[in-house]
Amino acid sequence: MTNNQKIRNPKKEKFIELMIRWWGAGAVYFFIGWGTGLGSLEDPFDFIFILGLAMGLTTIVILNPLIYGMFDIERKDGELYNKKYNERTIMENVFVRMSEIVKAMIIVLLIFILVNVINIILIQALDLASDSVPFPGEPITFGIMYCIFYYMIRFLTRALKKLKG
């Protein structure tokens, strides 16, 4: 065992990965949702599209290289995910990066639907005006919901791969 393996704490590394993803999602929401006029538009399609695209690009360009450069992310079978991440072919990279953008757009859409459902429930439960927004979008809760959906999709994808192979 080398000194690096003795010092490593996989649970701590996974927690730090979660915090980096949460911070990244919150920062992107802050800049897109509050920094542009897209967050206050009547039609949310542009906001969902741009926020999903920005989250996907942030994941591809900033978060994944940062996380996979800092930590040795191990799979359950003991194989390092970083090795596969760094040794992909060009076509694998294109597919994986496009899937990250699509995944981010789906997650943003799911968050939009969830926030709307929460608002509808709160409006009816608290007998508020129908045009009120008791649970507005903001970076901290967006980051939390993004991470929940991100890791749920990751878990489901790995479970399907395990069933398939």
N, C-alpha and C positions, 0 to 999 in steps of 0.2 A: 504494500500500500504506500502510495506517495503522500507527501504532505498535503497536496491539494485535495486528495480524496478523504483524508482525515478531517479537514476543515469544512468540507462541503456539508451543507444541510439542505437536502432536497425540499423539505417542507417550507423552509424559510425562503428558498429560491422561488418556489411556486407562489408564495404569498407576495414576494416582491414583483413577480411577473404580473400577478393580479393587480397590484397597486399601480404599476406602470400602465397597464391597459386601461384601468379606471381613470387615471390622470389624463391619459391621451384622449379618451373619449370625452371627458369633461372639457378639456381644452378645445377640442374641435367644436363641440357644441357652443362653447362660450364665443368663439370667433365667428361661427356661422350663424348661430341662433340669435346672439345678442349684438354681434359686430356688424351684421348686414341687416337689410330690411326684410330678408326672407322669413324671419321668424314671426313677423307680424302681418303677413299677407293673409288675405281671405282664403285663397286657394293654396292648400298646403303641398301640392304636387312638386313645385319647384324646390321648396324647402326640403322635402323628403329626398328628392333626387340629389340635390347638391350636398346635403349633409351625408347621405350614404356614400356618394362618390368621394367626398373629402375624408370620411372615416376609412374607406377602403384604401385610398392612397396613403393616408397616414400610417395605416397598419403595414402596408407594403414597404414604404420608404423609410419610416422612422421606427415604429414599434418592434416589428419582427427582427430587423437587423440588430437593434439594440438588445433585445431579449436574448436572441440566439448567439449574440456575440459575448454577452456577459455570463450566461449560465449554460451548463450542460443539461439540457432538458431530456430526461430519460423516459422511455415508454415503459409500460408494465412488463414487457419481455426483456428489459434491460438494455435494449438497443438505444443508442443516442439519436435523438431526432435531429440534432444539429448537423450530424454527419450527412444525413440525407438532405437537409436543407441547403447545405453548402455544395453538394455534389449533384445537383439536378441538371438535366439537359436543358437546352434553350426552350424546347417545346413544353417540357414539364414546368419550367418557370412561367411561361406564358399562361398555361392552364391554371396553375396555382394562383398566380396573381390576379387573373380574371375572376377566379372563384372567390378570392378575398373581397373584391369589389362587389360582386353579386351578393355575397354573404353579408357584407356591411349594409347594403341597400335593403336586404330582407330584414335585417335586425332593426334598422331605423324605421321601416314600415311597421314591424311588430310593436315597437315602442310607441309609435304614433297611435296605433290602434289601442294599445293598453292604456295610454294616458287619456284618450278619449273615453274609453269605457269607465275608467276611474272617475273622470269628471262627470259623466252622466249619472253614475251611481251617487256621487256626492251631491249633485244638484237635486236629485230626487229625494235622497235621504235627509238632506238638510233644508229642503223646501226653499231653494234659492232661485233667483231669476234664471231663465233658460239660457240667457246669453252670458252668464257669469262663468268664470274659469277658476274654480276653487283649488285646482291642482295644476299650476302653470308649469311649463317646461323650464328646467334650469339645469346647469351643468352637473351638479353633484348627483342628483337622482338620475339624470340621463346616463352618466358614467356607470352608476350601479346597475341600472337596467340593461345597459349595453353589455356589461361584463356577464350578467346572468344569462342573457340570450346567447352571447358568444360561447360561453363554456357549455351551455346546453347543446348548441349546435355541434360543438367539438365532440362532446360526449356521444351524441347520436351518430355522428359520422364514424367515429371509431367503433361504436357498437355494430353498426351496419357492416363495416369492413371486416370485423371479427366474425360476424355471422356468415358473410359472403365467403371469406377465405378460411 
